[in-house]
């Protein structure tokens, strides 16, 4: 008697594979469609979990593109406070597939891209990335200027990337009624005023997520941009839901829809692959779950395990993420007056 | 005698050149000088006896140490207070909402403010550690470059020559004043009568203005001041911080303060 499960590899069986944290065990968690090396230009984008991926891959020496680098000028903490060097460009959190599609469209549109502005205490904020200027800016024109500058950088990153590592975080979203734009947060949190007549809540379905991701890919191809996608789903549960349900089941709905969309694209579309960061952090498949004591954020060990799996699956070595500082340091610019300064002192002493 | 040490970097030169004039005008004052090797705090050790030593080889003609224990006042001159960092930043970015200099990227005013807060605080922390926050010490930022400085793409001159210089330097001074208010050291910003607008020193005070005929000035001759500046600056220091006027006229700092002329 034969069985379809005969001769399947060990990774097909829970008991023989789940919980392994050794290198071969991690390597078999993911079979990439396209081989990446540490030299492959990568773009990182997505929800807050994408920040962890961005930083871990950068520290591990992957060629993570940086379109709006500020690290040569400022300490990392200050860069992050102003939205720099969290992802491949300064777009803030891109939680939904719709936001990503919108970002691609705006980057390719350039000058004609919309630039909605929120206000708070006489300061002005980019409604599509309200966290990148925590104090806001002086004038609405400054928002638009900074936005166009940002979109130019995003376009360059898209053009340079061979692989876009997109972490999907949410299905819940607030849409601007007048423009249809997907907002990263409801107005009234960071800036702007909440007016139920002007924004409406929307919880994306799987078919909508699929349509947005495919549309984003089509926009790129139309612009002759060849990058493929590596999708991940953030294991970070919703902080709050506007769906009317308990936040727990609402989180499961969101993650399930996103995970199912990723699975469908991985199965059917050569341009999309899925990397199981969600499973690595939130299930026991690689020795987890790996959550910080708050039960919500991934632990450092979880992030390191996910990046180790990514590297090993692509035939690389186990990354060493500790004690490495690969960021470019602010170079001390040569001061043309330096050699002359000592001469000035000597002259003074010898007068 | 009132013993005053003038320490710092190459900007000490202006006071050394003015020494004779200063000691003639202030007969109660005795000056001594010391320049830190490489202009670096880490190049010196301030020992428990109050002697400041160079930890590394200096030019044989420069002093290797100075005893600060017996000084009534210490004037630490030529301090950059991270202005070089600001210059590097505006060398690559325009100010959002400000006048364009053709850079492809901008930074917001609030980011520049946060950047300066961080850099100046770090600078002041090093300053405080250097002389153990000794209250005898008055710290002086490097003078603004002279109005006739040729166009430079580094350092303080780059800040002064930037179209947003008034706004940037006002912000920098405000940050320096705020951070220094946390220390026991005094802070003496460049007196208004020794400036030409918010970003420059008068050309007549530059070393370039005092060079012998036929000697071509270097860029440093526009950012370093001459004997006249050394004298006038010391005079302002003596009036505000030592309470004395030239020719030894005693003057109360309290009286100055009451007339709105207190330490800056």
Boltz contact constraints between the chains, C-beta under 6 A:
constraints:
  - contact:
      token1: [A, 73]
      token2: [B, 89]
      max_distance: 6.0
  - contact:
      token1: [A, 74]
      token2: [B, 115]
      max_distance: 6.0
  - contact:
      token1: [A, 78]
      token2: [B, 114]
      max_distance: 6.0
  - contact:
      token1: [A, 78]
      token2: [B, 118]
      max_distance: 6.0
  - contact:
      token1: [A, 82]
      token2: [B, 111]
      max_distance: 6.0
  - contact:
      token1: [A, 133]
      token2: [B, 108]
      max_distance: 6.0
  - contact:
      token1: [A, 135]
      token2: [B, 110]
      max_distance: 6.0
  - contact:
      token1: [A, 137]
      token2: [B, 108]
      max_distance: 6.0
  - contact:
      token1: [A, 138]
      token2: [B, 97]
      max_distance: 6.0
  - contact:
      token1: [A, 139]
      token2: [B, 97]
      max_distance: 6.0
  - contact:
      token1: [A, 142]
      token2: [B, 96]
      max_distance: 6.0
  - contact:
      token1: [A, 142]
      token2: [B, 97]
      max_distance: 6.0
  - contact:
      token1: [A, 146]
      token2: [B, 96]
      max_distance: 6.0
  - contact:
      token1: [A, 333]
      token2: [B, 88]
      max_distance: 6.0
  - contact:
      token1: [A, 333]
      token2: [B, 154]
      max_distance: 6.0
  - contact:
      token1: [A, 335]
      token2: [B, 154]
      max_distance: 6.0
  - contact:
      token1: [A, 335]
      token2: [B, 155]
      max_distance: 6.0
  - contact:
      token1: [A, 336]
      token2: [B, 219]
      max_distance: 6.0
  - contact:
      token1: [A, 337]
      token2: [B, 219]
      max_distance: 6.0
  - contact:
      token1: [A, 337]
      token2: [B, 220]
      max_distance: 6.0
  - contact:
      token1: [A, 340]
      token2: [B, 218]
      max_distance: 6.0
  - contact:
      token1: [A, 340]
      token2: [B, 220]
      max_distance: 6.0
  - contact:
      token1: [A, 341]
      token2: [B, 10]
      max_distance: 6.0
  - contact:
      token1: [A, 341]
      token2: [B, 220]
      max_distance: 6.0
  - contact:
      token1: [A, 344]
      token2: [B, 10]
      max_distance: 6.0
  - contact:
      token1: [A, 344]
      token2: [B, 13]
      max_distance: 6.0
  - contact:
      token1: [A, 344]
      token2: [B, 224]
      max_distance: 6.0
  - contact:
      token1: [A, 345]
      token2: [B, 10]
      max_distance: 6.0
  - contact:
      token1: [A, 345]
      token2: [B, 13]
      max_distance: 6.0
  - contact:
      token1: [A, 345]
      token2: [B, 35]
      max_distance: 6.0
  - contact:
      token1: [A, 346]
      token2: [B, 61]
      max_distance: 6.0
  - contact:
      token1: [A, 348]
      token2: [B, 13]
      max_distance: 6.0
  - contact:
      token1: [A, 348]
      token2: [B, 16]
      max_distance: 6.0
  - contact:
      token1: [A, 348]
      token2: [B, 17]
      max_distance: 6.0
  - contact:
      token1: [A, 349]
      token2: [B, 61]
      max_distance: 6.0
  - contact:
      token1: [A, 351]
      token2: [B, 17]
      max_distance: 6.0
